[in-house]
Amino acid sequence: MMKKTIVVAMALSLSACGPVTRMAFSPGPQLATISVQASKLKKLPAPKEPIYAAVYSYQDLTGQYKPSDKVQTLSRSVTQGADTMLVRALQDAGDRKWFRVVERGNLDALLKERQIVTQIRKIYLGEDKVDPKVLPPLLYAGVLFEGGVVGYDSNTRTGGLGARYLGIGGNADYRQDDVTVSLRAVSTRTGEVMANVMVQKSVVSVGLKGGAFRYIALDEILEAEAGITKNEPVTLAVQQAIEKAVYSIVMEGARVGAWSFENPAQANALYQEYTSEKAQVTQRVKVKKARPPSNMGPYRGSVPLARSNLWANKKS
């Protein structure tokens, strides 16, 4: 019996090494994942006319560092390249039919390169003025997109479940963080904020662990453990939140008349879906506010009554 137990334990240990070995040798570089929200963004119906847009900056406004229980870390909680994600999301809208994005994030480099072209043609070709066909004027943006990552809340929801019997058992842990992004569309001509949206995305981490620890003989101990943790990438969560924000701002801008769809019939179906989603969010907020307060606080429910009865008994 003892030998069978040892053989089973060794087999379990070897089988647990398989996933670890496969994870150690990951596949080569791949193209970035296309999320469900990105696919939905690409399927937006075409607008009446494309919108020239610019993104000067879209930064991490939280200022938070990545939490660590052991040492102080200088790594940020969220990505510092959110502006690149926003540019990509704007280009994905309607499969590049909605926005024509002009470069403004590194404008100095662009202007310097144009100056190099001007100087080279002036020195070697003797041109006092550059031919507009060779170096046409820069495009200007009719709409500026601004905002940033405005919130990152850690451990907004945590939990776990576990059981152990005769030294054999396992447990599961759950943790949730929330990241919030804000996006607004500003008119270049008037400076008016035409549309403004805010989107929240959850970042989930789940861990599973199992093990055994028991005596198989008077002086022999069987000990085995295995586990796996799955962490949702924060960068992917920020990307999905930005894609959702771009989709929402297209709908909000169309609703207030800042721009419009080419096909009103297709737009009406999207309006109904978007309005229904907003109504569900509003309903969830109302339900949370309508919940009765907890009776576990020191000044609520049965606790003051119990204290008053205690003092009454002491006085009597």
N, C-alpha and C positions, 0 to 999 in steps of 0.2 A: 504493500500500500504506500509505504514511504517513497519507494523508487518511482511509482507512478506519479505521485504528487510532484516530485522533483522534475520529472520529465515534462509534465504539463506546464510547470512554471517556466522551464527553460524555453519551451515552445512559444509560450505567450511573450516572453522577453524578445525572442528572435523575430516574431511577427510584428512586434511594436517597433522594431528597428527599421522595418521596411518603409513606412511613411516618412520617417526622419531622414533616411538615406535619399529618398526621392526629393524631399524638400531641400536637402543640401545641394543637390545638383538641379537647379531650376532651369527652365528653358531660356533660350536666348532672348535678346531684345525684341519687343513686339510693339506694334502701334498702340496708341492710347485707347483705352476702353471707350466705346460709344455707349452711353447710358440710354435708358428708356426716355429720359427727358430730352436728351439731344436728338433722338429720333423724332420725338413729337415736335421739337423746334424746327427740324428740317422740313416737316410736312405742313408747315404753316402756308396757307394760300398766299398768292402773290399780292403785293400792294398795287395801288394805282400807279405809283412811281417810286423808284428807289430813293432812299434817304441817305445823304452824305453825313457820316457820323465820325466822331473823334473821341478818343479816350486818352486824356492827359495822365491821369493817375487813378488807380483803384487799389488802395493799400489796405494792409492790416491795421485797423484802428483800435484794436483791443489792447495792444501793448502787453499781452500776456505771454509768459514763458511756459514751456512745456512742463507740466507738473512732474515731480520726481520725489519719491519717498526717501531716497538715500542721499543724493548730492544735489547741489545747485547746478542747474543746466542753463546754458545760454541759447538753447534752441527755442524757437518760437512755437506757440501752440498751433498756429495755422500757417499756410504757405505765404511767402512774400511775393509770389508771382501771380496774384489774382488778376492783375490787369491783362496779362497774356490770355488767361482763361476767358475774360470778358470779350476781348477782341475776337477770339475764336467763336464764342457763343453768338455774337452779333453777325458774324459771317455765316453761321449755320442757320440763322433765321430765314425760313423759306428757301433753304438751299442757295444762299447768296443772292436772293432776290430782294430782300428787305433793306439791307444796309450795305453801303459802300464805305468801308472803314478806311480813313486816311491816317497815316502815321503821325503821331504826336508824342508818343512815349519817349522817343529818342530823337527829337526834332533837331538838336544841335548837330548830330552826326549827318543827318539828311542835308541840312543847309551847307555844311562844310563840303560835302561831296559835290553839291551843285556849284559851289565856289571853285572847286578844283576843275570841274569841267569848263567853267567860264575862263579861268586863268590859262588853262592849256590851250584852248582855242584862240585866246587873245595873243599868247606868246608865239605859238607855232603856225597859226593860220592868219594872224594879223587882223582878227576881227575886233572891232570896237564894240559891236553889239552882237550878242549871241542870237543865232537864228532861232525863232520860236519853235520851228519844227524840230530842231535838235534838242532844245531844252524848254519844253512848254511850261507854262505857269503851274504852280502847285494848286491842287484842289483844296477848297475850303469846306469846312463842315457846317451844315445847317443845324445840327443837333450835337450837343456835348453830353456824353454819358459820364456821370460822376457817382460817387458813393464809396463803398468799401465794405470790408468785413467788420461789422460793428459789435459782434459779441461772440464769445466762446465760453460756455458754462460747463464746468467739469462735474461729473458725478451727479447729474440731475436726477438720475434714477439708478439705484443699485439693488442687487438681490442675489439670492443663491439658494441652492437646494442640495441636500446631501443625506446619505444614509450609510450606516456601517453595522455589520453584524459579524460577530466572532472574528474581528480583525480584517474583514473583507468588505469593501464598500467603495463609494465614489461620491463626487460632488460636482456641482455646476455653479459657475459664477456669472453674473450679468452686470454690465455697467453701460450707462448711456450718457453721452455728452451732447450738447446742443450748440450748433454754430449758426449765426444769424448774419445775413448780408443785406445791404441796402443799395438800391439803384434808383437814380432819378435821371430824367431826360430834360435838358435845359436848352431853350431856344437861343441860338447864337444871335439872332436879330434883335430880340427884345429882352433876353435874359430871364424870361419867365420859366419857372419849373412846370413843364407841361404834364408830367406824370411822375409818380413816386411810389415805389413798392418796397416791401420788406419781406424776406423769405427766411424761414427757419428749417434746418435740416438736422436730423439726429445722427449721431455717430455711435455705433453699437460695438461693444466688445463682449465676446462670450468665451468662457473657458470651461473645459471639461477635464476632469481628472479622476482616475481610479487607481486603487492599489490594494495590496494585501500585506498583512503583517501578523504572523502567527507562528507558534511553536509546532513543528512537525515531529519533534522528538525532545527529549529532556534537555539536550545540549545543542539542538539544531533549530535555526529560525528560518522561516521562509519570508522573504521580503521582496515585493515587486510593486512597481508603480508605472503608470503611463498617463499621458495627458496631452492635450492640444488646446491652443488658444487661437481664436480668430478675431482679428482687429480690423474693423472697417477703416480704410485709409482716410485720413482727415482731408487730404488733398482732393480725393475723389468726391467727398461730401461737399467741399467748397465748390467744386466744379459743377456738381448737380444743382446746388443752390443758386449759382450764378445763371445757369441755363434756365432754371425755373423763373428767375427774376427777369431775364430777357423776354421770355414768353409772356409773363404777366404784364410787363411794361408795354409790349406791343398791344395787348388787349386793352389796357388802361388808356393808352394814347388814342386808339381807335374809338374808344367809348366817349372820350371828351372832344373828339374831332381834330386832334393834332395830326393824324394821318388816317388813311382809310384803306380798306381792302378793294381789290379789283372786282371780286365777285361778291356782292352783298349776300347772296343766298348761303354761300359757304361761311361767310362771317357770322350770320345769325346763329348757325349751329354752334360755332365756337363761343359766341357770346353766352348762349344758354348754358353750356358746359362750364364756362368760367364763372358765371354768376352763381350757378349751383354750388361750385366749390367754395366760393366766398361765403355763401349762406351757411354751408356746413361748418366752416371755421367760426363764424359768428355764433352759431348754435352751440358749439362746444364751449365757447367762452361763457355763454349764458348759463349753461349747465354747471360749469365750475363755480360760478358766482352764486348759483341757487343752492348749492350743497350746504347743509346745516353745519355749523361749527362743531369741531370735535369736543367731546366731553372729557378728554384726558388732560386738559390744561389745568393749572393750579387755581384758576378763578372761574371755571365754567362747570356747568352740569352738577353732578353728584358730589364733586369734591368739596365745595363750600358747605353743602348740606351735611356731609360726614363730619367736617370739622366743627360745625355748629352743634351737632349732636354730641360730639366728644366733649366740648366745653360745657354743654348743659349737664352731662353726666358728672363732670368734675365738680361743678358748682353744687349739684345736689348732694 
